[in-house]
């Protein structure tokens, strides 16, 4: 794969469909460009939360290769809903969750999103894990002017009016992880990932960052999602890094089980071949086996071992509901706080089913989250503390590095030349989109 994608191909990875925020080139490269809604999507039929309840959708993979990760996210969302209902609900109404299984199949995600919006009349959907599933549902939410709360770190290069992103943008996970690895673990990187949009776009970002920071990409390889034939990749790693080096892992789902077992069988130990993962958290460590991951690293915003009153309360509540052997993790925490941020937005708006009012009310919402203080920015991403953890013998993470406080989200990557200076701001209405926005879906508008 070329180290740099062509402009059109790269922005197709990043911006997806017509309604995704019209991109704007920063004047002077600052965080000031804006994005607005096209007339075609300006006013959707309001979803109804009539009666004594407010309906929301829960849309994750409860079966298939991604169930290893997404089940815990559903549990966290249900915990938040239960807590809110016990405290009186939202606007005096109880939240009624409607669960759907995306089944690790992207067309199924789109079908279920349509059902939740059109048939069940939910006012918001909390859902997805992979970027492939998010990209699959994005046209649904944009065409219907609806609302998705997405809880997982991702590759950035996107800023939709219809999505609130409570996971990390690249500058809140991938970029700090690369910086830390360069300073502490080595300059030569082998990139391994699942073959879909997140790993490929993430690795495009990493390669540009390494070039800018004096590192080197010595190899890059991908597995189809769910594939466990990892031996050829491990052979390539040994050939490219005969004396050791960094392995940056963007594999998702149960491919990680085979990868870490065979990494150890091949004698690639953490002291010479440190693996840093961005999709391996506490749940995956338990399921893969701590004996295969001991001493390896992950970059997240949250670990169960974070010391704070808010996290102590979250972990205690999660274990009380689901069992002492269960663990929390970053996507679960991001899903949990998404429900609370949505609740606060609805209460500020004074209505649940006017989605345009709720969207505006969500911007600026703050929360003392288990990962630390967070704030929703006008680009629909939240500020988050960045952390790197090392797997310990208890199958948890010792936090070995963290930022001093929350990092402001920058969804458009500033190392990649094609998107340097891009931003969006959903509070701005002073720029009018082109009359034929489809013509410009891969291009930038200038102020």
Secondary structure, DSSP 4 states (H G I P E B T S, - for coil): --SS--HHHHHHHHH-STTS--EEE-GGG-TT------GGGSSPPPP---TTEEEEEEEE-SSSTTHHHHHHHHHHHHHHHHHHHHTT-BTTBEEEEEEEE-TT-HHHHHHHHHHHHHTS--S-EEE--SHHHHHHHHHHHHHTT--EEE-S--------TTEEE-S--GGGTHHHHHHHHHHHT-SEEEEEEESSHHHHHHHHHHHHHHHHHT-EEEEEEEE-TT----HHHHHHHHHHTTT--EEEEE--TTHHHHHHHHHHHTT--TTTS-EEESS--HHHHHHH-HHHHTT-EEEES--TT--SHHHHHHHHHHHHHH-TT----HHHHHHHHHHHHHHHHHHHHT-SS-HHHHHHHHTT-EEEETTEEEEB-TTSBB-B--EEEEE-TTSSEEEEEE-SSPBPP--S-SSSGGGTTEE--TT--SSPPPTTGGGGTTSEEE-
